[in-house]
């Protein structure tokens, strides 16, 4: 058995296939866990209990919900654009899996440690916006279209400060390779020297994933459910899975860039394996995003755009210029 | 300068908000798992009336005088008594109240000369038929003794 495993993992193609299967399983289980966690956090913040009936602590609740979604009828509206309507959920879910290939879970665990790792993550997470626009347009529904338009405007506004804040880290490490960025933080984590960039990244990541308080593309009170209004059954389920997988990905990237990835604080790993450090930090950030959702009310659309263009982008630019200047001087 | 002040003041208010919710997160939950756990009803709760049990006799003092029946503005009380020959007192044998029409005014409780009526803390009163609202208080009294 060990010989077979060695043969499969030693082979480039074998490693890729095993890795993809692991990614698929992990992303599903992660999304199911996050939905459960979200409901538990929501419950306890509102002094309720949250799901508790199905399985221990209600852990199986989301699996049962998923099974229900699989069993439901897939309704396509009569006047919807059939092709776009069908490919939109697939297009929204597939790109969020790609960043898992380069995410450095531990020193030896990135499936493929590309030298353009960071670029891969951000280029594929941008496809998400296109998929949302396709979903909104293909539904032929005014609420879906409004939600999609808002999503595009929001993502364009927040992509810029996001990338600017990432750029200041890239300037410091002079590499786009995820593992090199983590290794550069072996003595101290970057959020200590780049607190503004870390904060801006985290705010923009919340907006990128369409999470509250930036969830206006799916504002329930105005737009029914936004771009996924017309989707039923597992098509809706894919949007849901994509959202939670996306949350995990942006938090994992934040961990890599600012919280030192698999390393312990100030280089002390305390005997805890790297993957545990990585997942612990990532899930802590995921919890903070959930905490945001149950604390802050939704922004008005003009407030949202104003906040990005008048506050985040100037601050990110100033931060980038100062970073560049300091690096030049040192 | 107002630009940075706005950012700092706004940011601080967000931190304050987060502080409020994180405190709630560690607070014990108030939700009760209803069919499995039940709440202790407050004594001021008004369910339908019941016959009060006095500790000295272990029974009620109702003598079937009919004051409650006459005073009831909704006319939902009907009772019947029987004379106990040995003790030479009248005792109630049937005490019916149609709770579905009761307005819970409490006149019966106030007017009772023996002060043997009180509001019960019964709250699980949902039923299938309108006649299920008719309660035999004597039977209820005997059952509650067990």
Boltz contact constraints between the chains, C-beta under 6 A:
constraints:
  - contact:
      token1: [A, 44]
      token2: [B, 25]
      max_distance: 6.0
  - contact:
      token1: [A, 45]
      token2: [B, 21]
      max_distance: 6.0
  - contact:
      token1: [A, 45]
      token2: [B, 24]
      max_distance: 6.0
  - contact:
      token1: [A, 45]
      token2: [B, 25]
      max_distance: 6.0
  - contact:
      token1: [A, 47]
      token2: [B, 24]
      max_distance: 6.0
  - contact:
      token1: [A, 47]
      token2: [B, 27]
      max_distance: 6.0
  - contact:
      token1: [A, 47]
      token2: [B, 29]
      max_distance: 6.0
  - contact:
      token1: [A, 47]
      token2: [B, 30]
      max_distance: 6.0
  - contact:
      token1: [A, 48]
      token2: [B, 29]
      max_distance: 6.0
  - contact:
      token1: [A, 48]
      token2: [B, 31]
      max_distance: 6.0
  - contact:
      token1: [A, 49]
      token2: [B, 29]
      max_distance: 6.0
  - contact:
      token1: [A, 49]
      token2: [B, 31]
      max_distance: 6.0
  - contact:
      token1: [A, 294]
      token2: [B, 21]
      max_distance: 6.0
  - contact:
      token1: [A, 295]
      token2: [B, 17]
      max_distance: 6.0
  - contact:
      token1: [A, 295]
      token2: [B, 18]
      max_distance: 6.0
  - contact:
      token1: [A, 295]
      token2: [B, 21]
      max_distance: 6.0
